[in-house]
Amino acid sequence: MSFLGNRPALERAVWLFLALASALPFMVAPIPILPDLFSHIGRYHVMNTPGDPWLSQYYAFDWHVTGNLGADLLMLLLGPMLGTEKAAYLIAALIPPVMVWGIYRLSRALYGQVQAPAYVAIILVWSFTFHHGFINWWLGMALVFHVVAIWVDIRGAPAVWRAIYAFFAALLVWLCHTSAWGVLGLIVAGIGFAERKSFVRFCVSMLPWAAPILPMLIWRVTKGGGVLAQNWWPMVKVHGVRNLLRAEWREFDIASVALVILVTLWLLVDRRFTRHRGLVLAAAALLVTAIALPATVLSSYFADVRLFAPLLMIALLAVSNLTPKTGAFVALAGASLFLVRVGETTYGWMTRGAELEQDLAALNHVPMGARIVVLSHSTECGVWPLAGRNHAASLAIVRRHAFVNTEWDIPGQHLMRPIYNAVYGFNDSRTVDLFNPAYGCPGFRVRRFMRLVPRDRFDYIWIWEAEAPPETKKWLNLVYAGPSSRLYAIAKSSDSHSGVELSVPTPK
């Protein structure tokens, strides 16, 4: 029974409030600090401004079907209507509410009423990978919960209609993100295996969910799709658990992770409660998959770590029939912690967002079509909150149609590739990172960076969290100083450098 009793209208109202509250950081922050999103926004702008005289020199765009198109497809419609930045922020802002509502729908579909552990599951919506800006992945995951909820609701429909639904639902989720489709398959397989009448029927019922295999093979063969798999690093998985709810305050975030994991384990082992066998199987399959997967799959990083949040969500949704007193305590505690954590992100974004916008004001001093080389610490380097300064400069693509070395260059993975400096160095995001010995972060030392930059290929050097060394004053002019960054203009009378000696620092 729901801790709200048999009052579906009240239950719906509570969940509607929680869904709307989940978007609060986007409503009040000067700028959403989802680091990878900044570089995605640069790609969206190139996509929606074909033939631009500057951008067409700097970036190549190749439309093809991939399992990583969720927000890109939405941006085709919303981008021209709202402008690139506003449209991208709107899409990102809708993901947490859609995710929360998906958890609500799945719990109701399974049990008739929302079970108390679902109020704990929503804490994981604002997890590390969403904070990182994995927009297509989380858009796909939001769809997964709705797709499974509908699948459960139509369990009594004719087999042919369920097969048609599975076929198109699988393709839709795969278009958003390949990994989300993988999670969908494990959840549906877990539920189907638990309810199977025969193993053969179970296998046949799973065939429509495999619909994306053909387009995925075509994508891999024709476009490459990036590195298939690499870097099985145990410490990445360990840090992934610690970072699961990484937001603004380290101690609070790590304590929140510990609390959620302990509550999940308690609910799963306490014999007083009922467990959905299919979801328990799905959660176990996700755990095995997360352990077995390397860090990088199809050139997508954190392929293993990103599974931790949905794994715990499914495990929590598997538990039902808590006693009224226990259910009320779990639900109220979960909802309260969720709201506190949303407030934590809201406060952090308001504070850090105002500072970031001051740094981005440097673009007011940059002409259209400028060429900017960026040096900054990586997103995860140093302080606990994800700063995203190594991606924030990608907004120069939107605001000044500029070239910046902050975009990814992964063959077949993204529709856009930077091409301007492909043979000169400093062409993509691998060349941005600033060395930080205090935190063990790999990258360029400032002086080496200055030596290697091909000055004739750039107009500005934008350094974040560091300053140009004194010996560069003869060919660099300070144009703008923000709270965390310095924008320098390159004197065109200075000696140029070919950049051919560039050696990208090897990441850990």
Phi, psi and omega in degrees: 000144175293147179292347176272359182077194181274066180227078185299327180294316178294318179300316179297320180295318179299315182288328174296319177298315180297321179296314179294320180297331182294341180263005185306317181304324180289333185284331189243341184285144176301324178205132179292130182260077173246093194313305183296333181301326181301318179286327174299320180299321176301317179295318180301322183291320177297320180299319186267003176231060181295143179081004177299132187298330178273306187296328180293338174281331190265330188224143175254136180237128185229104179289125172203160182281125176223166175271053183195049189238009188313291183289331180302316181292320177295326180293334176301324180273310188279330183303306179296333183282316188252349190092151189299309184295310182299318181295317180295319179294324178296315179299315179297322181293333181281340185296311179301313177299319179296323179293313179300316181292329176294321176297317177301312184294319182292318179297318178294320181296323183282322191237355182087333176220154178288126180274153186305320181299341178298331179288339174277324182300327183292342176301329185279355178298314177271067181263179186304314185288334172287317175302329180288336180101028177281074191291311182297321178299311183286331173296318176297318180294323177299319177294324182304315183294322177290320179299315180293322178299316178295319179302318178292321181296328184258024183299337180269359181286161177303148185301324182294322179289324177293324179294318178297316179299314181299320182300308184283326178295319179296317179297319181297313180295318180298321178300325177292307178193134182302317182295326177296321176297321177300317177296317178304315180299319180293321179294312181296320179296319179299313180295315181295321180293321180293330183260005188298145172261333172206153182294323180296314179298322178298314180298318179296320181294338181276344184302315180299331180289346179271010184307323183289355183300318182296307178298331179291320177295319178298317178300314181295319184287319186272329186241350176096309179070009178080188181294132182294307181198139176194161172070071171273101186243110180303322183291332175297321179292318179298312178296330178297324176292313179300321184273005191307322180243032182298120181223266186245322187240111189307304185298317180295319182293316179293322176296324178295319177299311181301317181296314181297318180294317179296318178296318180298313180297318179300312182295327182285332185258343182290119185288351179287342186255160179263144178236137178282114188299321181297318180287329175296318177298318179297316179297320178295320178295321178294322179295314179298319180296316181297323178288321185282328185291145169286174182292329184240125176226129183052039180065011175266121182279160184058036178299327179277313185296326183295343181279345185298316182295307178298329176302311180290324176301311181295319178299319179291319179292344180286345186260135180215178175059044171289153175297153183307316182291315179295318180299317179297318180296313182297315182294315181292321178295316180297313180296322180295314180296322177301313181293322177297318181290325173297319177296323177301311180295320179301312180297315181297317179294322179297316182288307183286330179294322178296320178293318181296321178295327175295321177293319180291345175297346174303331181292343175292344181256012184246132178285163176299142177077013182294159178245117189236128174256135190243142174227124183200157173296150177293161185306320186265003185278133170087241187296161186293311180297142179286112187282317178073018183291336178285352176245338184302327181296346176297340177294346174297334177295320181283312189277337182224010181048043187265166168262132174224150181270035184251006179263155180281149173232084182238105183306127176082345184277311179246157182288337184248143175226137173289136184232344190302316184248028186303326182253005182247349184092165181057050183256333187217184190294345178291346185255014184267326197295135179263132180295137178221097183294334182296326183248004180071028182269125181286161178152193181276140162285149188301316183295319179294320177303314181295325179292324188271339182299127175284097189299329181287349181260356182227157176255332185220152169241125183245108184252130180249136177062027175195173178229158177292140179293156185304325184292349180271357184298337181287342178230003176237138176239125179293123181257321183206140176238118177256184180301325184236354187225161175228129178254123182244138172268138178274123178292125186287348177278352183285159177295140180268169179226141184288331181080001185289345180276002187301130173232115184289128178303140180280123179289159178284000000 
